[in-house]
Amino acid sequence: MLQKILSLLIALTLLFSATALAATEKYTLEEDFQQFDVEVEIPEGAQYKQNPKDGWLSLEIWFEDPAKPSFDLNISFSEEVEGGFLADFSQEDKDHLVALISEDFSVPVHEFFETPSGNTVLLTRETDTEAGDYALMVTVYKGFFFSLYCSHQDYSPLAEEDLALMHQIIEGTWITDTEK
Amino acid sequence: MNKRLISLALATLLILASIPVAALGSLGETWHAYVYTSNGKGLNLRQTPSTDLKPIATIPYGAKVTLHDYINKTWVEVEYGQYRGYVMGRYLTYDKPGPKPTTKPAPNPTPKPSPDYQTSLKQIFSGFTFTHYEVQVRPSTSGGFVHMRWAPTKASDPIRDYHQNDVLTVIAQNKTWAQVVDPNTGITGFMMRAFLTEIGVGGANSGDGSGS
């Protein structure tokens, strides 16, 4: 009897593990960058599409549920930060980046944070309620800008769960160096 | 035979005479642009239109280059001094840039006063003149986003977002803002001119309000 219960418990554990693993889909971006490959963990229930672009990458992520926001992940090389990492930016360079990002915001607030994998990310949020609500996460990796933009279709206010999804996507973006 | 030759010569002369001088001039005309980077750094000149190989030279901020060919939406073939190679087009501007930009920390957000509605409408829509030219969107950071807004003010809701190299048509502008039309959807709105680069001759930030 005890053996049967144990077997059942093990079977149930394996089943739930398999289900959990299956919930997060991983998508490898189609690109021809020499420097790295990029894999993105797509949140459960989300749809996604890589849009063809000339020399840079664009990945759209959205949900059927209109209450959830949509996301745009762009990856693009920049001569201005060639080979650089946001984590290594001087304070002057960080201030400059903040100034650049702020140009298309009305009343932005900024926050630098570190992902579990050690990358520094700049989060910028719009606080002017008359200007709609949107948020942007930016990091620089090997001279490439990684930009994750989040908004509702009508730019209605973003909830904390929406920002949590932003964190989930940026922290679920895995970069594998391929340059020798 | 001679009559035929004379007729042919006359016809050729007539055809050449009808071609506008400007067009003839453009056959030998040289176009220039200037290097502009938001942080004042020099621009890499590359051997091929890609980042696969190391740069062959660095062109200083504000330097003038000779344009040879637009390879695609990203790369332009240029000549600088003894060097000929490729640069990313987003770092070129037709207007000579000012001094190297200096970094100023972004100010802390402060609550906005509530302006008189009629006064503020008059202010934000002032100075617009009609024009018509095509532009490419150029976000402040590579791969970034730019908002098209309902009104020419950052305090206005966005209509939708645009990516680098998206093409729009400018139909009116003042010093800071452009009224733009998306040729794919017909949607019209306002975008800051700082994020727009005119396609072809001239520059989106030419101060006289004309597109050429």
Interface residues (C-beta under 8 A of the other chain):
Chain A: Q34 K53 D54 G55 W56 L57 S58 D72 N74 I75 S76 F77 S78 E79 E80 E82 E92 D93 D95 H96 L97 V98 A99 L100 I101 S102 E103 D104 F105 S106 V107 P108 V109 H110 T127 D128 E130 A131 G132 Y134 L136 V138 F144 F145 F146 S147 Y149 S151 Y155
Chain B: T37 S38 N39 K41 L43 N44 T51 D52 N72 K73 T74 W75 V87 M88 Y91 T103 K104 P105 A106 P109 T110 K112 P139 S140 T141 S142 G143 G144 F145 V146 H147 K154 A155 S156 D157 P158 D161 H163 Q164 N165 M192 A194 F195
